[in-house]
């Protein structure tokens, strides 16, 4: 999924999704995948889940109120 897809699905703005993705990448739970078109031009990055997220992990990455 792209950052904008994630933001839309979560019902938030792209900047909020970006901050959450930064935390998830720091925890090594999400991996950034760089995408290129057939001509070699860079397209939107996508993000893949690297590990199953348990309750204890969810509590640590939940945004502050």
VOBA-1610 file (N, C-alpha, C; in pm, whole numbers, padded with zeros to 5 digits, always signed):
BEGIN
Unk+00085-00119+00000Unk+00000+00000+00000Unk+00089+00124+00000Unk+00041+00228-00062Unk+00113+00355-00058Unk+00075+00430+00069Unk+00152+00533+00101Unk+00125+00614+00219Unk-00013+00679+00209Unk-00049+00727+00090Unk-00181+00789+00075Unk-00293+00686+00087Unk-00270+00563+00039Unk-00369+00456+00056Unk-00390+00425+00204Unk-00281+00420+00277Unk-00287+00390+00421Unk-00363+00501+00494Unk-00330+00626+00460Unk-00398+00740+00523Unk-00548+00737+00495Unk-00584+00709+00371Unk-00726+00703+00335Unk-00798+00591+00410Unk-00736+00473+00416Unk-00797+00359+00484Unk-00810+00384+00635Unk-00715+00460+00692Unk-00716+00488+00835Unk-00801+00610+00870Unk-00842+00684+00768Unk-00923+00803+00794Unk-00843+00916+00854Unk-00718+00932+00810Unk-00632+01039+00862Unk-00562+01106+00745Unk-00489+01212+00776Unk-00412+01281+00672Unk-00281+01207+00648Unk-00219+01233+00534Unk-00096+01163+00497Unk+00014+01186+00599Unk+00025+01306+00656Unk+00131+01335+00755Unk+00116+01246+00879Unk-00005+01223+00923Unk-00028+01135+01038Unk+00013+00992+01003Unk-00024+00947+00885Unk+00015+00813+00840Unk+00167+00803+00830Unk+00232+00909+00783Unk+00377+00912+00771Unk+00444+00894+00907Unk+00396+00966+01007Unk+00454+00953+01141Unk+00436+00811+01196Unk+00320+00754+01174Unk+00294+00617+01219Unk+00386+00519+01146Unk+00403+00538+01015Unk+00491+00449+00938Unk+00637+00463+00983Unk+00678+00583+01017Unk+00815+00602+01069Unk+00835+00521+01197Unk+00736+00524+01286Unk+00746+00446+01411Unk+00748+00297+01381Unk+00662+00252+01291Unk+00656+00110+01256Unk+00785+00064+01190Unk+00844+00149+01106Unk+00972+00113+01045Unk+01082+00107+01150Unk+01082+00199+01246Unk+01181+00198+01353Unk+01171+00070+01437Unk+01049+00020+01453Unk+01025-00105+01526Unk+01050-00228+01439Unk+01082-00204+01311Unk+01108-00311+01213Unk+00985-00399+01191Unk+00868-00337+01199Unk+00743-00409+01176Unk+00690-00387+01035Unk+00735-00278+00972Unk+00694-00244+00837Unk+00819-00219+00754Unk+00814-00264+00630Unk+00928-00247+00539Unk+00888-00155+00425Unk+00977-00060+00393Unk+00957+00030+00280Unk+01000-00042+00153Unk+00917-00039+00051Unk+00948-00100-00079Unk+00948+00012-00182Unk+01063+00034-00247Unk+01074+00136-00350Unk+01029+00076-00483Unk+00939+00143-00553Unk+00882+00093-00678Unk+00928+00177-00796Unk+00954+00109-00907Unk+00997+00174-01030Unk+00907+00132-01145Unk+00886+00223-01241Unk+00809+00186-01359Unk+00901+00118-01461Unk+00846+00078-01574Unk+00922+00005-01675Unk+01039+00085-01731Unk+01028+00218-01731Unk+01134+00304-01783Unk+01241+00333-01677Unk+01221+00284-01556Unk+01317+00307-01448Unk+01287+00427-01361Unk+01176+00495-01388Unk+01138+00609-01305Unk+01076+00563-01173Unk+01106+00637-01067Unk+01054+00598-00936Unk+00907+00633-00926Unk+00831+00538-00874Unk+00688+00557-00849Unk+00668+00570-00699Unk+00544+00575-00655Unk+00515+00584-00512Unk+00570+00463-00439Unk+00631+00487-00324Unk+00678+00377-00240Unk+00558+00302-00186Unk+00580+00177-00148Unk+00476+00101-00082Unk+00533+00044+00047Unk+00446-00003+00132Unk+00486-00052+00264Unk+00429-00192+00284Unk+00509-00280+00339Unk+00469-00418+00364Unk+00488-00450+00511Unk+00394-00523+00566Unk+00404-00569+00705Unk+00509-00677+00712Unk+00605-00663+00805Unk+00714-00759+00818Unk+00684-00866+00922Unk+00601-00834+01021Unk+00576-00929+01129Unk+00431-00916+01174Unk+00382-01022+01233Unk+00248-01016+01289Unk+00253-00930+01413Unk+00159-00839+01426Unk+00156-00744+01536Unk+00071-00799+01648Unk+00130-00816+01766Unk+00058-00863+01884Unk+00005-00748+01966Unk-00073-00777+02068Unk-00132-00674+02153Unk-00027-00585+02218Unk+00084-00642+02269Unk+00184-00560+02337Unk+00248-00462+02240Unk+00268-00505+02117Unk+00326-00415+02017Unk+00226-00307+01980Unk+00100-00343+01964Unk-00002-00244+01929Unk-00009-00134+02033Unk+00003-00169+02159Unk-00002-00071+02267Unk+00115+00027+02257Unk+00232-00021+02215Unk+00350+00065+02206Unk+00344+00160+02088Unk+00275+00124+01980Unk+00275+00207+01861Unk+00147+00289+01846Unk+00054+00272+01935Unk-00071+00346+01929Unk-00042+00495+01946Unk-00099+00582+01860Unk-00072+00726+01871Unk-00116+00782+02005Unk-00045+00883+02050Unk-00081+00950+02175Unk-00210+01030+02153Unk-00294+01040+02258Unk-00419+01117+02243Unk-00393+01265+02226
//
